Amino acid sequence: MTKKISGANNCTIQEVSLTPNASESGGNYFSVYNRVVVITGGNRGNGFAIANGLSNAGAKVVRIDLAFDNKLNTEDIEFDLTNQTKIKSLVEDITEKYGRIDALVNNAGVSIASANPYADESTYEKTLSVNLHAAFAMCSAVCPIMASHNSGSIVNLTSLGAELAFPNNPSYQISKAGLRQLTKALARDWGEFGIRANNICPGYINTAMTAKSFTDNELHQKRKNNTLMKRWGESADLVGPAIFLISDASSYITGTDIYVDGGWTANGGL
Ligand SMILES: NC(=O)c1ccc[n+]([C@@H]2O[C@H](COP(=O)([O-])OP(=O)(O)OC[C@H]3O[C@@H](n4cnc5c(N)ncnc54)[C@H](O)[C@@H]3O)[C@@H](O)[C@H]2O)c1
């Protein structure tokens, strides 16, 4: 909508119109109230924190995980994401119940230590299956549904390993590099249907996945010292960025990476 400024000749300003959701939520651009959010790997760690934060902010959260021992105000579905042939019907069931899917957070992931990661096919296959193929199948199932209501936000949890080399974990790094690029492909192909896709790229966060280096004094200090903030991340550090990317506050942001790494990637060293 264009607005004339009184007293100024031929001068107009472009008024930014609130999207329907923002106006419904009283102009709170960060609102995720009533949004239907599906999150994978929501039982613990980063996924648990994000699911909890979204649920507390009023979103209708559906968690998918192997099993649940952490209760939240969410719908919890026990499902092994390596069963990719069943993902389409899983997503159809969720859509039938809620009528729509406003956001998908591909968070489930594995990082498997291996004595010989270049010869260990099972590690490679499992890592790619959970971290990349499941996310691809989830997006393939969810995008047509989001497109049918012309809106949606996909948030993929990548890693510094999507771009930087870390020792002895090639499968993880390949999977996260693929996921990072999947996000950009989604943004390219589904943007005109109202779907945004972005990466949250965490640094070292204190979860079960990183317990070994968190509890190793030398590695703990090294990781801490390489951040500009001189601390490890907590899963709670990811909640704000996830809410931002799912809410209308990020309505023109797509195909990009948000680093939540305490300054790791900005650190020039010395
Ligand atoms: N912790 C970090 O420092 C860090 C850094 C960068 C990226 N990440 C990413 O954040 C995401 C969450 O990691 P986290 O640190 O919370 O790890 P985590 O191991 O604590 O949690 C991973 C969750 O994924 C679930 N999951 C694993 N395989 C699954 C499967 N086949 N089907 C369904 N669910 C499955 C697990 O049950 C678990 O709840 C991952 O994608 C990880 O790669 C973590």
The ligand as an ORCA input file, in Angstrom:
! r2SCAN-3c Opt
* xyz 0 1
  N      25.320    -30.318     19.838
  C      26.030    -29.642     18.973
  O      27.096    -29.105     19.285
  C      25.550    -29.492     17.561
  C      26.303    -28.672     16.700
  C      25.865    -28.506     15.393
  C      24.711    -29.120     14.970
  N      24.004    -29.901     15.820
  C      22.803    -30.544     15.290
  O      21.702    -30.308     16.152
  C      20.785    -31.396     15.992
  C      20.409    -31.946     17.370
  O      21.591    -32.441     17.970
  P      21.794    -32.600     19.549
  O      23.122    -32.048     19.849
  O      20.598    -32.131     20.263
  O      21.946    -34.191     19.603
  P      21.205    -35.297     20.494
  O      21.930    -36.543     20.170
  O      21.114    -34.848     21.898
  O      19.718    -35.323     19.902
  C      19.433    -35.878     18.651
  C      17.986    -36.324     18.647
  O      17.713    -36.914     17.346
  C      17.005    -38.128     17.578
  N      17.218    -39.095     16.508
  C      18.398    -39.669     16.145
  N      18.180    -40.595     15.208
  C      16.849    -40.609     14.954
  C      16.023    -41.376     14.099
  N      16.511    -42.340     13.292
  N      14.688    -41.137     14.098
  C      14.157    -40.190     14.926
  N      14.897    -39.442     15.760
  C      16.231    -39.654     15.780
  C      17.579    -38.654     18.897
  O      16.756    -39.664     19.477
  C      17.700    -37.386     19.707
  O      16.523    -37.081     20.414
  C      21.492    -32.442     15.125
  O      21.056    -32.327     13.797
  C      22.932    -32.049     15.220
  O      23.687    -32.476     14.128
  C      24.404    -30.120     17.104
*
